[in-house]
Amino acid sequence: MPTVSLTGVHSSVVMHEMQWAQWRQIFQEVYRVLKPGGLFILVDIHRPTNSVFRPGLAVFLWLLETETDLGSLLIEGGWRSYNSEVTPQPKLYAGCCIQVIQVQNSAVISH
């Protein structure tokens, strides 16, 4: 795919299957293909903070969920938070079992 060709990329429930090296490679490639200011929306599983959801998801999360701070990893890769937060904080949904992180390509827009 050509460099700086997309205005947005969406990833849905796949990152928990990856490891650190794969995340870095994926994030670098998404950054490369996004136009300056382009939006990357990452939706994935999150370890629930609501105890009601823990028993049903415990085995699944034990086997598949990767404990990491994706927001910090994205910032290290040159991304910037879509809103005013310094480090992108996930928005949590479905009993805090689903996280959504929105970041932008921080490359300078040239005119």
Secondary structure, 3 states (H helix, E strand, C coil): CCCCCEEEEEEECCHHHCCHHHHHHHHHHHHHHEEEEEEEEEEEECCCCCCCCHHHHHHHHHHHCCCCCHHHHHHHCCEEECCCCCCCCCEEECCCCEEEEEEEECCCCCC
